[in-house]
Amino acid sequence: MLIIQDKLVSDDVVEENFICNLSACKGACCWEGDMGAPLENEELATLDAIYETVKPFLSPAGIAAIEAQGKYVWFEEMNGYGTPLIDGGPCAFMAYDSLGIAHCGIEQAWAAGATHFKKPISCHLYPIRIEKFESLGSEGLNYDRWHICSAACELGNKEKVPVYQFLKEALIRKYGADFYEELDGAAQFLKNNPK
């Protein structure tokens, strides 16, 4: 376990390798699972504000689910808000491209310059999941292993890219460049000074 600033970072975040391999998994993390993508409180207002801009990038089924359930839904299991699901399955903000690969409609809108918001930070940070320690005023960053990401693990191992390096942009977005530089320094120290 590493302590970077006031965050607890699992060793797996710096020791395991990972590179998303969309051509292999087809974006399965957008349709697998039984809960929507976790949302931070400030993201709720953002989804309200950008929905009409993002709507053209969504599927008819996604639009129907959002308009029936709302732009976010409370999930008891995660004790927080998440994105709504289409019939208990895919994320309502998901859309398929011409190759049948799932993409985030919010991110497609962002890539087209239609919105400033790239996608929920929980999606951007995956396979890192954040655990909040309210009583400590801190957070833990854990590597979430999921069988649907086996091709990402294989590609990461082949290219020798640790989870945290793959997620550099997302980690800087969430915690800032100083946090990332400290994490990278600790990871390099561990690599050069094995246990």
C-alpha positions in Angstrom: 0.0 0.0 0.0 1.3 3.4 -1.0 0.2 6.7 0.7 0.3 9.5 -1.9 -0.7 12.8 -0.5 -3.6 11.7 1.7 -4.8 8.9 -0.7 -4.2 5.1 -0.1 -3.1 3.5 -3.3 -3.1 -0.3 -3.7 0.2 -1.9 -4.7 -1.6 -3.4 -7.7 -2.2 0.0 -9.2 1.6 0.3 -9.8 2.5 -3.4 -10.1 -0.1 -4.7 -12.5 -0.2 -3.9 -16.2 -3.2 -2.8 -18.3 -4.1 -1.2 -21.6 -7.8 -1.2 -22.8 -8.2 -3.3 -25.8 -11.5 -2.3 -27.4 -11.0 -4.4 -30.4 -11.0 -7.5 -28.2 -13.6 -6.6 -25.5 -15.9 -4.4 -27.7 -16.4 -2.1 -24.8 -18.0 -4.7 -22.5 -17.6 -2.6 -19.4 -20.4 -0.4 -20.8 -22.9 -3.2 -20.9 -21.8 -5.7 -18.3 -22.6 -5.5 -14.6 -25.7 -4.8 -12.7 -25.2 -1.1 -11.7 -24.5 2.0 -13.7 -21.2 3.9 -13.6 -20.7 5.5 -10.2 -21.2 9.3 -10.3 -19.7 11.9 -8.1 -22.1 14.5 -6.6 -20.9 17.3 -8.8 -21.3 15.2 -11.9 -25.1 15.1 -11.3 -25.6 18.7 -12.1 -23.2 18.3 -15.1 -25.3 15.5 -16.5 -28.4 17.7 -16.1 -26.7 20.6 -17.9 -25.3 18.7 -20.8 -28.0 16.1 -21.5 -29.6 17.9 -24.5 -26.1 18.4 -26.1 -25.2 14.7 -25.5 -28.6 13.3 -26.6 -27.9 13.2 -30.3 -24.9 10.8 -29.6 -27.1 8.3 -27.7 -29.1 5.3 -28.9 -33.0 5.5 -28.9 -33.0 2.9 -26.2 -30.6 4.9 -24.1 -32.7 8.1 -24.5 -35.8 6.2 -23.6 -34.2 4.8 -20.4 -32.8 8.2 -19.4 -36.2 9.9 -20.0 -38.0 7.2 -18.0 -35.5 6.9 -15.1 -33.7 10.2 -15.0 -30.1 11.2 -15.9 -28.8 9.4 -12.8 -30.2 6.7 -10.5 -29.6 5.9 -6.8 -28.1 2.4 -6.4 -28.4 1.0 -2.8 -25.6 -1.5 -3.5 -23.0 1.3 -4.1 -24.7 3.8 -1.7 -24.6 6.4 -4.4 -25.7 7.6 -7.8 -24.9 6.0 -11.0 -25.9 6.2 -14.7 -29.2 4.6 -15.6 -29.3 1.2 -17.3 -31.3 0.0 -20.3 -33.5 -2.8 -19.0 -31.0 -3.6 -16.2 -28.2 -4.1 -18.7 -26.2 -1.6 -20.7 -25.4 2.0 -19.5 -28.0 4.3 -21.0 -25.2 6.7 -22.1 -23.6 3.9 -24.2 -23.8 3.8 -28.0 -22.4 1.3 -30.6 -20.2 2.3 -33.5 -20.3 0.8 -37.0 -18.0 -2.0 -35.9 -20.3 -3.0 -33.0 -17.9 -1.5 -30.4 -19.5 0.2 -27.4 -18.5 3.8 -26.7 -19.6 6.4 -24.2 -22.0 8.8 -25.9 -20.9 11.5 -23.5 -17.3 11.0 -24.7 -18.3 11.0 -28.3 -20.1 14.4 -27.8 -16.9 15.6 -26.1 -14.7 14.4 -29.0 -17.0 16.3 -31.4 -16.6 19.5 -29.4 -20.2 19.5 -28.2 -19.4 19.5 -24.5 -16.5 20.2 -22.1 -17.2 17.1 -20.0 -15.4 14.0 -21.2 -17.2 11.3 -19.2 -17.8 10.3 -15.6 -14.5 10.1 -13.7 -15.3 6.6 -12.6 -15.3 5.5 -16.3 -12.2 7.5 -17.1 -10.3 5.9 -14.1 -11.4 2.3 -14.8 -9.9 -0.2 -13.8 -9.2 1.9 -10.7 -12.1 2.1 -8.4 -12.2 4.8 -5.6 -13.3 3.8 -2.1 -14.2 6.7 0.1 -13.2 6.7 3.8 -15.5 9.4 5.1 -14.3 9.1 8.7 -10.7 9.6 7.6 -11.5 12.2 5.0 -9.5 10.1 2.6 -9.9 7.8 -0.4 -8.4 4.5 -1.5 -7.5 3.7 -5.1 -7.9 0.0 -5.8 -7.3 -2.0 -9.0 -10.6 -3.7 -9.9 -10.1 -7.1 -11.6 -12.8 -8.1 -14.0 -12.7 -11.1 -16.4 -14.0 -9.0 -19.3 -10.7 -7.1 -19.1 -8.5 -10.1 -19.6 -7.4 -8.8 -23.1 -6.5 -5.5 -21.5 -4.3 -7.3 -19.0 -2.6 -9.3 -21.8 -1.9 -6.2 -23.8 -0.7 -4.3 -20.8 1.7 -7.2 -20.0 2.9 -7.3 -23.5 3.6 -3.6 -23.6 4.7 -3.4 -20.0 2.4 -0.5 -19.1 1.3 -0.3 -15.4 -2.3 0.5 -14.6 -1.4 4.0 -13.2 0.6 4.9 -16.4 -2.3 3.8 -18.6 -4.6 6.1 -16.5 -2.2 9.1 -16.4 -4.7 11.5 -17.9 -7.6 10.4 -15.7 -5.4 10.5 -12.5 -4.3 14.0 -13.3 -7.9 15.0 -14.1 -9.0 13.7 -10.7 -6.1 14.5 -8.4 -3.8 16.9 -10.3 -0.3 16.7 -11.8 1.5 16.8 -8.5 -0.3 13.7 -7.3 0.6 11.8 -10.4 4.2 12.8 -10.2 4.4 11.7 -6.6 2.7 8.4 -7.5 5.1 7.9 -10.5 8.1 8.6 -8.2 7.0 6.1 -5.6 6.3 3.5 -8.4 9.8 4.0 -9.9 11.4 3.7 -6.4 9.5 0.4 -5.8 10.5 -0.9 -9.3 14.2 -0.1 -8.7 14.2 -1.4 -5.1 12.2 -4.6 -5.1 11.1 -6.2 -1.8 
